[in-house]
Amino acid sequence: MAEDRLIDRHRRVMPNWLALYYADPIEIVHAAGRHVTDANGKTYLDFFAGILTNAIGYDIPEISDAVRKQLDTGVLHTSTLYLIRKQVELAERIAELSGIPDAKVFFTNSGTEANETALMLATQYRRSNQVLALRNSYHGRAFATVGITGNRGWSASSLSPVKVSYVHGGYRYRSPFADYSDADYIAACVADLRDVLETTTAGDVACLIAEPIQGVGGFATPPDGLFAAMREVLDEYGILFISDEVQTGWGRTGTHFWGIQAHDVVPDALTFAKGLGNGLAIGGVVARGELMDCLTANSLSTFGGNPVSTTGALATLNYLLDYDLQANAAQLGARLHAGLHALRERYAVIGDVRGKGLMAGVELVVPGGKDPAPDMASEVLEHARELGLLIGKGGLHGNVLRLAPPMTLTPDELETALGILAEAFARLPAAMH
């Protein structure tokens, strides 16, 4: 009897809601640099990096060697009940890089856990379960983070431990203020924030949590300065501001190390994950000491900040700083966005190109209007894969292509990717051109 295919075994034992890309899903069995190879021996240029997680690429000696050295000690885990040198060293670096005064750091295993922790801190500090979030937001798959997710496609439950009110601002393309100038758009969103505070809350709100660029929401990008204007309103009420940097951190946007810095704002707390571990599971919160220390009960994280993850993360952070990968993201990001805007001029199916640095979203629409074209997005995803390029897909309507390659991307690899994307769009029906 022939052995069952891996996809059949997957479907038998994994939940139906665990999404897989492609009509014929792939298994990645080898990787190096910015390329991955599947079980059939086909190699692809990776422009999604494990959902922005393999930020430095694959098989990087400086990172792999550091992890192997830790493994050789035999100490994979001790728990936070004991001192962990690499955890302390990593926390020191992140606290300094955050720009947050008197910063302290708590490590978790993921962005979801990081945002759950930030919500717990804010609600405890303010003694309020009221939270503000942005429409089209995504902050994780746990109970509280699902509760503040403003995207129906990822809202698995209407139940929540917090009372959330949603404000405008993140997703400009389909906003009722879409045609406003930057200044007028910001003014309208701030006016909406004031109205929401006055009509849907009791006033003593704990925090506003926001992604500087909405990741799962299709790399939706507000104008710079929006969160500075919102922060003025928050300060009037004593409301904390949390910046969710799970996808925008570590220099990926090119212009700044943290996405929120484009708005000239220092948040009360900042959450991180994904790219810091370059594939290892790690996340965390960096916050003002007073906020971080507000918990009065005991707490810990069994695996958060473990020796292996923090060793790999510190090596990753050192690598991206030593090689100034933020500058590479800025330089190649500008060329990526220029190439995507050129494609938009050629293909009517492309309604919007947005993002920053090596973080680009391409929203596909039915030509002649703004109706979402999710089927076309799926077709481009499939064509790109056939041509040797892996990209992502997301957005409120599933019609946004997401491009986020490792930050070690080379100019030649960028040109290869743009060429493949051009061919993928050329394969669409003529009506979409």
DAMO-V993769 format. One line per field, one symbol per residue. ss: DSSP state (2 for helix, 1 for strand, 0 for the rest). Layout:
# DAMO-V993769
ss=???
This chain:
# DAMO-V993769
ss=0000022222222000000000000001111110111100001111002222000001002222222222220000000000002222222222222200001111110022222222222222220001111100000000222220000222000000001111100000000000000222222222222222222200000011110011000001100002222222222220011111000000000000002222200000111102222000001111112222000000000000002222222222222222002222222222222222222222000111111000011111100000010222222222222200110111000001111000000022222222222222220002220
